Amino acid sequence: MKISKILAGMSAAAIVASMAMIPASAAGTKLNVSDDLLAIGRQSQDDLFAIFFRGDESEGNVVKDGISDITAVYGASFTIKVDNNDWNTIGGGGSINFNDTKNGWNAKDWAGGSWVEDDKPKDTLCYTTDEEGTYVLEYKSETPLFDAVDDEEKGFAAVGINNWAADLKGIDVVGVKVLGADGNAIYEAGSNKDKKEVQKKPVAEESSSKTDSTASGTESKKDDSKKDDKSSAAATSTAATSSKSGTTTTATSSAAASDNVAATGATAGLALAGVALAGAAIVISKRK
């Protein structure tokens, strides 16, 4: 076989392999939606779930009269359950979505666990609850999120949640609330939990800090304590960055996250192509 054919064949195989990686990595961890929510909503893909309050019933469930005035929608919250160890070491993120015919896709990003960054807060907040591994993701706007439309052109309007953390064991969506102007629920379904303080940092980090303090059995001076806090924060930041770079990075939007994953797949593909070309070079040298 000619050397040119060997090169062409091996390079083509490497490119095909790299293309196959991208769709396999792009999807987030499956959203495991509770049966009572699935009965009223739609899960068009594994990492996306939505409840429609307007729309074509032939395409799936529509909650008729669930909200009498769609212009009264100012926000939404979802109660989720996760493996707390994964949540605090791997982290998670996604968006709460308000999607309708007139305004299109309106996604509000959320982050949880080790992906929470105090200096880069999200519009969607992640609250803790009194149950370990259970969190409330909530977005609240100052203005209505859906516009009024004529009955003849009412189209669709949906509130949903999606996830773009690929390495979590799973995210269980168990409850949803649609919020009015005052922040109170105007529609509610599933098993919602009461939110507590906003999650500022991983529970594991706080527990580790308390354990170290107890084990030492000594009390340091205030100045030393401040220094330790700063060192601990820097170490945590470094660890979080390292963790993210090794999995799915903390993108600022769902689209950005997909781009990052695709870029990672493409990089891996180029690496494979390099290996293939190196192999071809060995063949060439032997032929000489």
C-alpha positions as CSV (number, residue, x, y, z in Angstrom):
1,M,0.0,0.0,0.0
2,K,1.3,3.5,-0.8
3,I,2.4,5.7,2.0
4,S,-0.2,8.4,1.0
5,K,-3.0,5.9,1.5
6,I,-1.7,4.9,4.9
7,L,-1.6,8.5,6.0
8,A,-5.1,9.3,4.7
9,G,-6.6,6.2,6.2
10,M,-5.1,6.7,9.7
11,S,-6.0,10.5,9.8
12,A,-9.6,9.8,8.7
13,A,-10.0,7.2,11.5
14,A,-8.7,9.7,14.1
15,I,-11.1,12.4,12.9
16,V,-14.1,10.1,13.1
17,A,-13.1,9.1,16.6
18,S,-12.9,12.7,17.7
19,M,-16.3,13.6,16.2
20,A,-17.8,10.6,18.1
21,M,-16.5,12.0,21.4
22,I,-18.4,15.3,21.2
23,P,-22.0,14.2,21.4
24,A,-21.1,11.5,23.9
25,S,-19.7,14.1,26.3
26,A,-22.0,17.1,25.6
27,A,-25.1,15.9,27.5
28,G,-25.4,16.6,31.3
29,T,-26.2,14.1,34.0
30,K,-29.7,12.7,33.6
31,L,-32.5,14.5,35.5
32,N,-34.4,11.9,37.4
33,V,-37.9,13.5,37.6
34,S,-40.4,12.2,40.1
35,D,-43.4,10.5,38.8
36,D,-45.9,13.1,40.0
37,L,-44.0,15.8,38.1
38,L,-43.6,13.7,35.0
39,A,-47.4,13.2,34.9
40,I,-47.8,17.0,34.3
41,G,-44.6,17.9,32.5
42,R,-42.4,16.9,29.6
43,Q,-38.9,15.5,29.5
44,S,-37.9,15.9,25.9
45,Q,-34.3,15.0,26.6
46,D,-32.5,13.4,29.6
47,D,-31.1,16.7,31.0
48,L,-34.1,18.9,30.4
49,F,-37.6,19.0,32.1
50,A,-40.4,21.5,31.6
51,I,-44.0,22.2,32.6
52,F,-46.1,23.8,29.9
53,F,-48.8,26.3,30.9
54,R,-49.7,27.1,27.3
55,G,-49.1,25.0,24.2
56,D,-50.3,22.3,21.8
57,E,-51.7,19.4,23.7
58,S,-50.9,17.0,20.8
59,E,-47.2,17.5,21.6
60,G,-47.5,16.6,25.3
61,N,-48.9,17.6,28.6
62,V,-50.2,21.1,29.1
63,V,-51.3,22.2,32.6
64,K,-54.6,23.8,31.7
65,D,-55.7,26.6,34.1
66,G,-52.5,25.9,36.2
67,I,-51.9,29.6,36.0
68,S,-54.9,31.8,35.0
69,D,-52.7,34.8,34.0
70,I,-49.4,33.9,32.5
71,T,-48.2,37.5,32.9
72,A,-48.2,37.0,36.6
73,V,-45.1,34.7,36.4
74,Y,-42.1,36.4,38.0
75,G,-39.9,33.4,38.8
76,A,-39.7,29.7,39.7
77,S,-38.0,27.3,42.0
78,F,-37.1,23.6,41.8
79,T,-36.4,21.3,44.7
80,I,-33.6,18.8,43.8
81,K,-31.9,15.9,45.5
82,V,-28.3,14.9,44.8
83,D,-25.5,12.7,46.1
84,N,-24.0,15.2,48.6
85,N,-20.5,13.9,48.3
86,D,-20.6,14.4,44.5
87,W,-22.2,17.8,44.9
88,N,-19.4,19.0,47.2
89,T,-16.5,17.6,45.3
90,I,-17.6,17.6,41.6
91,G,-20.2,20.4,41.7
92,G,-23.2,21.0,39.4
93,G,-24.8,23.7,37.3
94,G,-27.5,24.3,34.8
95,S,-30.4,26.8,34.3
96,I,-34.0,27.5,35.1
97,N,-35.7,28.3,31.9
98,F,-38.7,30.5,30.9
99,N,-39.6,29.6,27.3
100,D,-42.4,31.1,25.2
101,T,-43.5,31.9,21.7
102,K,-42.8,35.6,21.9
103,N,-39.6,35.8,23.9
104,G,-38.0,32.5,23.0
105,W,-35.4,30.8,25.3
106,N,-34.7,32.7,28.5
107,A,-32.2,30.7,30.7
108,K,-31.1,31.8,34.2
109,D,-27.9,29.9,35.2
110,W,-27.5,28.2,38.5
111,A,-24.5,26.6,40.2
112,G,-24.2,24.3,43.3
113,G,-21.7,22.5,45.4
114,S,-18.1,23.1,44.6
115,W,-19.2,25.2,41.6
116,V,-20.5,28.0,43.8
117,E,-18.3,31.1,43.5
118,D,-19.0,34.0,45.9
119,D,-17.3,36.5,43.6
120,K,-19.4,35.4,40.6
121,P,-22.9,35.1,41.9
122,K,-25.7,33.7,39.7
123,D,-29.1,35.2,39.1
124,T,-30.5,31.8,40.1
125,L,-29.7,31.1,43.8
126,C,-29.0,27.7,45.3
127,Y,-30.5,27.4,48.8
128,T,-29.8,24.8,51.4
129,T,-32.6,23.0,53.2
130,D,-32.9,21.1,56.4
131,E,-32.4,17.8,54.5
132,E,-28.9,16.8,53.6
133,G,-28.4,16.5,49.8
134,T,-31.6,18.5,49.1
135,Y,-31.4,22.0,47.6
136,V,-33.8,24.6,46.3
137,L,-32.8,26.4,43.0
138,E,-34.7,29.7,42.7
139,Y,-34.9,32.6,40.2
140,K,-37.0,35.7,40.9
141,S,-37.3,38.6,38.4
142,E,-38.4,42.2,39.0
143,T,-40.6,42.1,35.9
144,P,-43.0,39.5,34.3
145,L,-41.3,36.7,32.4
146,F,-44.1,36.1,29.9
147,D,-46.1,38.5,27.8
148,A,-49.8,38.5,27.2
149,V,-50.9,37.2,23.8
150,D,-54.1,36.9,21.8
151,D,-56.0,33.7,22.2
152,E,-55.6,33.0,18.5
153,E,-51.8,33.3,18.7
154,K,-51.2,32.1,22.3
155,G,-48.5,29.7,21.3
156,F,-46.6,28.1,24.2
157,A,-45.2,29.1,27.5
158,A,-43.1,26.7,29.7
159,V,-41.1,26.8,32.9
160,G,-38.3,24.3,33.1
161,I,-34.9,23.2,34.4
162,N,-31.8,21.8,32.8
163,N,-28.4,20.5,33.9
164,W,-25.0,20.6,32.3
165,A,-22.9,18.8,34.9
166,A,-21.8,15.6,33.2
167,D,-20.2,13.8,36.1
168,L,-22.7,13.7,38.8
169,K,-24.4,10.4,39.7
170,G,-27.7,12.0,39.2
171,I,-30.1,14.9,40.0
172,D,-33.6,14.1,41.3
173,V,-36.1,16.8,40.5
174,V,-38.9,16.4,43.1
175,G,-40.7,19.7,43.3
176,V,-41.5,23.0,41.5
177,K,-43.0,26.3,42.3
178,V,-43.9,29.1,39.9
179,L,-43.6,32.5,41.7
180,G,-45.6,35.7,41.5
181,A,-44.5,39.3,41.9
182,D,-44.3,38.9,45.7
183,G,-42.2,35.8,45.5
184,N,-45.0,33.5,46.7
185,A,-46.1,30.5,44.8
186,I,-48.9,30.9,42.3
187,Y,-48.5,27.3,41.2
188,E,-46.9,24.4,43.0
189,A,-46.4,20.7,42.3
190,G,-44.4,17.8,43.7
191,S,-42.5,17.6,47.0
192,N,-41.1,21.1,47.7
193,K,-38.7,21.8,50.6
194,D,-38.4,25.1,52.6
195,K,-35.3,27.0,51.6
196,K,-32.8,28.2,54.2
197,E,-29.7,30.3,53.7
198,V,-28.1,30.6,50.3
199,Q,-25.4,28.0,49.8
200,K,-22.1,29.9,49.9
201,K,-19.6,27.0,49.9
202,P,-19.6,23.2,50.0
203,V,-20.8,21.5,53.1
204,A,-17.7,19.2,53.0
205,E,-15.4,22.2,53.2
206,E,-17.1,23.5,56.3
207,S,-17.1,20.1,58.0
208,S,-13.4,19.6,57.2
209,S,-12.6,23.0,58.7
210,K,-14.5,22.2,61.9
211,T,-12.8,18.7,62.2
212,D,-9.3,20.2,61.9
213,S,-10.1,22.8,64.5
214,T,-11.4,20.2,67.0
215,A,-8.5,17.8,66.4
216,S,-5.9,20.5,67.2
217,G,-7.5,21.2,70.6
218,T,-5.9,24.6,70.7
219,E,-7.2,28.1,70.0
220,S,-5.1,30.4,67.8
221,K,-5.0,34.2,68.0
222,K,-7.5,36.2,65.9
223,D,-4.8,37.3,63.5
224,D,-3.6,33.7,62.9
225,S,-7.2,32.6,62.4
226,K,-7.7,35.2,59.7
227,K,-4.5,34.0,57.9
228,D,-5.7,30.4,58.1
229,D,-9.0,31.4,56.7
230,K,-7.4,33.1,53.7
231,S,-5.1,30.1,53.1
232,S,-8.0,27.7,53.3
233,A,-10.0,29.9,50.9
234,A,-7.1,30.0,48.4
235,A,-6.6,26.2,48.7
236,T,-10.3,25.6,48.1
237,S,-10.3,27.9,45.1
238,T,-7.3,26.1,43.6
239,A,-8.9,22.7,44.3
240,A,-12.2,23.8,42.7
241,T,-10.5,25.1,39.6
242,S,-8.5,21.8,39.3
243,S,-11.7,19.8,39.7
244,K,-13.6,21.8,37.1
245,S,-10.8,21.6,34.6
246,G,-10.7,17.9,34.9
247,T,-14.5,17.5,34.2
248,T,-17.0,20.0,32.8
249,T,-15.8,23.5,33.4
250,T,-18.0,26.2,35.0
251,A,-19.4,27.9,32.0
252,T,-21.5,31.1,32.4
253,S,-24.4,29.7,30.4
254,S,-25.7,26.4,29.0
255,A,-24.5,27.3,25.5
256,A,-21.0,28.1,26.8
257,A,-20.9,24.8,28.7
258,S,-21.7,22.9,25.5
259,D,-19.0,24.9,23.7
260,N,-16.4,24.0,26.3
261,V,-17.3,20.3,26.2
262,A,-17.2,20.3,22.4
263,A,-13.8,22.0,22.6
264,T,-12.6,19.3,24.9
265,G,-13.8,16.6,22.6
266,A,-12.1,18.4,19.6
267,T,-8.8,18.7,21.5
268,A,-9.0,15.0,22.3
269,G,-9.7,14.3,18.6
270,L,-6.6,16.4,17.6
271,A,-4.5,14.4,20.0
272,L,-5.7,11.1,18.4
273,A,-4.9,12.6,15.0
274,G,-1.5,13.4,16.2
275,V,-1.0,9.8,17.4
276,A,-2.2,8.5,14.1
277,L,0.2,10.7,12.2
278,A,3.0,9.7,14.5
279,G,2.3,6.1,13.7
280,A,2.3,6.9,10.0
281,A,5.7,8.6,10.4
282,I,7.1,5.4,11.9
283,V,5.8,3.4,8.9
284,I,7.5,5.9,6.6
285,S,10.8,5.7,8.4
286,K,10.8,1.9,8.3
287,R,10.1,2.0,4.6
288,K,13.1,4.1,4.1
